[in-house]
Amino acid sequence: MTDRKKSPIPYFIAALLIFLAVALGAAFMKAAEEKAANPGDISAQVAAHADKTLKEQETAEEAEQAAESAAALIDTKAALSNRILGNPNAPIKVSEHSSLTCPHCAHFHKETFKPFKEAYIDTGKAYLVFSDFPLNGPALHASMIARCLPHERYFDFVQMLFEKQSEWAFDKSYMDKLKTYAAPYGLDGDMFDACINDTNLRDGILGRMKASQTQWEIASTPSFVVNNKTTISGALSFDEFDKRVQEALADNSETESGKAPE
């Protein structure tokens, strides 16, 4: 009588099931830990992404020299000062929270920004404060570079980056393209390198982003805050954006009129 050989298939299936159970359990635990450690704050992720890019392009000695140059060449306080378009005494303040690599933000600046500027800013009804909300390393570096430019060239540079976003924002060599873009606006050579290595500038931008994320509950870009009270989100058409701004002003007016005299 011949012995029957046992099929190895059941053992293989059992081993596979055990492996999958362990792997899925580990993945679940990791996801739970990441959620607990980072409940919506993306600033650390953006900083890590930006730092990784710089480390790939520089040796340790070059990075140290660049950091020293940054301290000597860049006026960080001036770079972090508010970027305002229009008359700051205008009755309506609109704070824009955008990422320079965000396609929806680019759409807003290509389609809605010009009529908004003509209707509100150029007429003295409103002024715009641009608040950086970088969502990745390239956006952070672009925001830093824009802030190292002369104030009067800032908004033109930002608008150009939005219009050419598809050419640089998703390219591995984005830094080279940003360097080419920045030169005609007054930032080249040592100044460019010093700017992107300025850790105080980087931390200042990320700190403001974190604060606005908390204060205004900014969850997507672009988002706009009207008179420090009402948040409007999305790449809206001008007609819809205009309507939402007017609604926000009406709501603010009703709130103010309902207050008891001080």
C-alpha positions, 0 to 999 in steps of 0.5 A: 500500500503506498503512502499518500503525500499530504498536499502543502497547499493548506500549510501555505494558505495558513502561513499566508493568512498569518502573514497578512494578519500581522502585516495589516495589524502593523499597518493599522497601528502605524496609521493610528500612531500617525493620526494621534501624533499629527492631528492635521498639522502638516507643517512638520511634513512640509519642512521635512520635504523641503529639507530633504530636497536641500540635502539631496542637492548640497553637501554638509559643508555647503549647507553650513556655508549657505546657512551662514550666508543666509544670516548675513545676506537675508533680512528675515524680519523684512522677508516675513513682514506682511505682503499687502496689495492695495490700500491698507486703510480700505474698509475691506480686508481679504486675507488669502491663504494659498499654496503656490503649487495648488492647482485650485489656487492657480485657477483662482489667480488665472480666472478670478484674481484679475476681476477681483483686483479691478473691482475691489483693490483698484477702486479702494474698496479692499486690500489683500494680504497674501498668507503663505500656506505651502502644502509641500517642499516646492511650495515652501521654497517658492514662498521663501524665494518670493519673500526674499524679493523686493516688496514691490515685485512680490505680487508680480512674482507670485502671479507669474508662479501661478501662471507657470505652475505646470512648468515648475511645481511638479518637476524634480528640477523645480529649484533650477526653474525657480532660480531662473524665474527669480533672477529677473526679479532681483534674486540671483546667485548667492542671494538665492542660495542664502534665501532657501537656506534661511531656516528662520524664514522657513520656520516663520512661514510654517509657524504662520501657516500652523497658526492660521490653520488653527485660528481660521480652521483652514482645511483647503486652499485657496481659502480667504478670510474677510475682515478677520471674521468669515472664511471663504474656501475654493477656487470660485468664479468672480461672480460667486466670489463677489457674492460670498464677499458681500454676504460676509460683509452683510453678516459682519454688519449684522453682527456689529449692529447687534452688539451692545454699546461698550 
